[in-house]
Amino acid sequence: MNPRIRDAADLLRNKRNILIYSGAGLDADSGVPTFDERISDSLVDWGIDRWRNDAEWRREVWSMYSMYADLKPNAAHDAILQLVDAGVADHVTSNVTGLSVGATELCGSAMELELEWVNGERLTRPNVTFIGEHLPSGPMEEYFWLQARMDALLIVGASPLIGIWMAAALHAKANDIPIVVINKNPEPIWSEFTDVMIQDSAVSALPKLVGLLQSDVQAQGGEL
C-alpha cells in the first residue's frame, strides 16, 4: 500500500465533518474522459458561446453526454458514499455525469434537461454550466456552508484548470484545516495546498483509505 494513504488516514482519523471535493478523475474509471483529455485547444472549446452557435459541436456534446446514462459508479464512488452514509463526510462535485449519488452537483447534471431560446430557436440543453456561465446559486451556497463546517478537506481527481476546488482549499489553509489530495498527476499547484498528496487514481486509493479508517473505528468498538 502507498504509505501516503496511511499518512492520509492518520490525518483524517476522528474527523467528523470531512468535505470531499471531486473532479473528473473520480469518474475516470467509470469510462469518462477527464476534463484535461477533453480539451482540444482551449477552455473556449467548452464555452457557452460555442454551445449556442455551433450546431455540429452541440451534436458532439450530446453524443458524449448520452453515454453517461449507461455508466456505473466505480469503487471510488462507493468509498465516498460509505463515508457520507456514516455521517462523517459531505460530498460536492464539479462533475456532471450523475455518478456521484447524493453529492451536491456544483455544475449541474447532464442527466437533467432544460429549455432555452438561442437565436430565436427553442433548444433543449443539458442542465450543466458551460464555461462563461454563472454557477447555480443553490449548490454554491451549499458548498460555502459545508466549507464553513468542515474539519478536513479531501480533494479527489480535480483538475487545476477547473478551479472551483480552490475556494475550499483557501478556506482550509486560512483556518489550519488539513488537506488531502488524491490525484494521478503531480501538478505543482498541489504542493501549495496539500498536507498529504497521494499520487494515485481515485479508484485505487480511496477504497484503501476508507478501509483504513473503517479499521480504526472498528478497533475502537464503533462502526463506520
C-alpha positions in Angstrom: 0.0 0.0 0.0 1.2 3.5 -0.8 2.5 4.9 2.5 0.9 8.2 1.8 -2.5 6.6 2.2 -1.6 5.7 5.7 -0.5 9.3 6.3 -3.9 10.5 5.0 -5.7 8.1 7.3 -3.8 9.4 10.2 -4.7 13.0 9.2 -8.4 12.2 8.8 -8.8 9.9 11.8 -11.5 11.2 14.2 -12.7 13.9 11.7 -16.4 14.1 11.6 -17.0 16.9 9.0 -14.8 15.9 6.1 -15.6 17.9 2.9 -14.9 15.8 -0.2 -14.5 17.7 -3.4 -14.3 15.6 -6.5 -13.4 16.3 -10.1 -13.3 14.4 -13.3 -10.6 12.0 -12.0 -13.2 10.4 -9.8 -15.3 9.3 -12.8 -12.3 8.2 -15.0 -12.6 4.5 -14.1 -16.2 4.5 -15.0 -15.3 5.4 -18.5 -15.5 9.2 -18.5 -12.6 11.2 -20.1 -11.0 13.6 -17.7 -11.5 17.3 -18.4 -7.9 17.8 -19.5 -8.3 14.9 -22.0 -11.5 16.5 -23.4 -9.9 19.9 -24.2 -8.6 20.1 -27.7 -7.4 23.7 -28.0 -8.6 25.9 -25.1 -11.2 26.3 -22.5 -13.2 28.3 -25.0 -14.0 24.9 -26.7 -16.3 24.3 -23.8 -17.8 27.8 -23.6 -21.5 28.8 -23.7 -20.9 30.8 -26.9 -19.8 27.7 -28.8 -22.7 25.7 -27.5 -25.2 28.4 -28.8 -23.5 29.0 -32.1 -22.0 25.7 -33.3 -24.7 23.1 -34.1 -22.2 20.4 -35.1 -20.4 20.8 -31.7 -23.8 20.5 -29.9 -24.3 17.2 -31.6 -20.8 16.1 -30.4 -21.7 17.1 -26.8 -25.0 15.3 -26.9 -23.2 12.2 -28.2 -20.7 12.3 -25.3 -23.4 13.0 -22.7 -25.7 10.3 -24.0 -23.1 7.6 -22.9 -23.3 8.7 -19.3 -26.7 7.1 -18.9 -25.0 3.6 -19.3 -22.2 4.2 -16.9 -22.0 2.8 -13.4 -20.3 4.2 -10.3 -16.9 2.7 -9.5 -15.3 1.6 -6.3 -14.1 5.2 -5.6 -17.8 6.5 -5.7 -18.7 3.6 -3.4 -16.0 4.5 -0.9 -17.1 8.2 -0.8 -20.7 7.1 -0.3 -19.6 5.0 2.6 -18.1 8.0 4.4 -21.2 10.1 3.6 -23.6 7.4 4.8 -21.6 7.1 8.0 -22.3 10.8 8.7 -18.6 11.8 8.7 -18.3 13.5 5.3 -20.2 15.6 2.8 -19.5 15.4 -1.0 -19.5 18.2 -3.6 -18.5 17.6 -7.2 -17.9 19.6 -10.3 -18.7 16.5 -12.4 -21.9 16.5 -14.4 -22.2 12.7 -15.0 -24.7 11.9 -12.3 -22.5 9.1 -11.0 -22.0 10.7 -7.5 -25.1 9.7 -5.7 -26.3 12.3 -3.1 -23.5 14.8 -4.0 -24.0 18.5 -4.3 -23.5 19.0 -8.1 -21.9 22.4 -8.5 -22.1 22.4 -12.3 -25.4 20.7 -12.7 -26.1 17.3 -14.3 -26.1 16.1 -17.9 -28.8 13.6 -16.9 -31.2 16.6 -16.5 -32.6 18.7 -19.3 -33.8 22.3 -19.7 -35.0 24.6 -22.4 -33.5 27.8 -23.7 -34.0 30.2 -26.6 -31.0 30.5 -28.9 -31.1 32.9 -31.9 -34.9 32.6 -31.9 -34.8 28.8 -31.7 -36.0 26.8 -28.8 -33.3 24.3 -27.9 -33.1 21.5 -25.4 -29.9 21.6 -23.5 -28.3 19.6 -20.7 -28.7 21.2 -17.3 -25.0 21.9 -17.0 -22.9 25.0 -16.5 -20.8 25.8 -19.6 -17.7 27.9 -19.3 -18.8 31.6 -19.3 -22.0 30.9 -17.4 -22.6 31.6 -13.7 -22.6 28.6 -11.4 -26.0 27.9 -9.9 -26.5 29.8 -6.7 -28.2 27.0 -4.7 -25.4 24.4 -4.9 -22.7 27.1 -4.4 -24.4 28.3 -1.2 -24.4 24.7 0.0 -20.7 24.4 -0.9 -19.8 27.5 1.1 -21.9 26.3 4.1 -20.1 23.0 4.0 -16.7 24.8 3.8 -17.6 26.7 7.0 -18.2 23.5 9.0 -15.5 21.2 7.6 -12.8 19.9 9.8 -10.8 18.3 6.9 -10.7 18.6 3.1 -10.3 15.7 0.7 -9.8 16.8 -2.9 -10.2 13.8 -5.4 -9.3 13.9 -9.1 -9.7 17.6 -9.5 -8.2 19.5 -12.5 -6.2 22.6 -11.8 -7.9 24.0 -14.9 -11.3 24.0 -13.2 -10.6 26.0 -10.0 -13.9 25.6 -8.1 -12.0 23.5 -5.6 -9.7 26.4 -4.7 -12.3 28.2 -2.6 -12.4 25.3 -0.2 -8.6 24.9 -0.3 -8.0 28.6 0.5 -10.5 28.4 3.4 -8.8 25.3 4.8 -5.4 26.8 4.6 -6.5 30.0 6.3 -8.1 28.0 9.2 -5.4 25.3 9.6 -7.7 22.6 8.4 -5.9 19.6 7.0 -6.0 18.9 3.2 -5.5 15.6 1.5 -5.3 15.4 -2.3 -5.7 12.3 -4.4 -4.6 12.8 -8.0 -2.7 10.8 -10.6 -1.0 13.9 -11.9 1.5 15.6 -9.5 0.7 19.1 -10.6 2.9 21.8 -8.9 -0.1 23.6 -7.7 -1.0 20.8 -5.3 2.2 21.4 -3.3 0.9 24.8 -2.4 -2.1 23.4 -0.5 -1.6 19.8 0.4 -0.7 18.3 3.7 -0.8 14.8 2.2 -0.6 14.2 -1.5 -1.5 10.7 -2.8 -0.3 10.3 -6.4 -2.7 7.6 -7.5 -6.0 7.0 -9.1 -9.2 7.6 -7.1 -10.4 4.0 -7.7 -7.1 2.6 -6.3 -6.5 5.0 -3.4 -10.0 5.8 -2.0 -11.2 2.3 -1.1 -7.8 1.7 0.7 -8.1 5.0 2.6 -11.7 4.3 3.7 -10.7 0.7 4.6 -8.0 2.1 7.0 -10.5 4.5 8.6 -13.0 1.7 8.9 -10.4 -0.5 10.7 -9.6 2.3 13.1 -13.2 2.8 14.0 -13.9 -0.9 14.5 -10.8 -1.2 16.7 -12.5 1.3 19.0 -15.7 -0.6 19.0 -17.6 1.6 16.6 -18.8 1.3 13.1 -18.1 3.5 10.0 
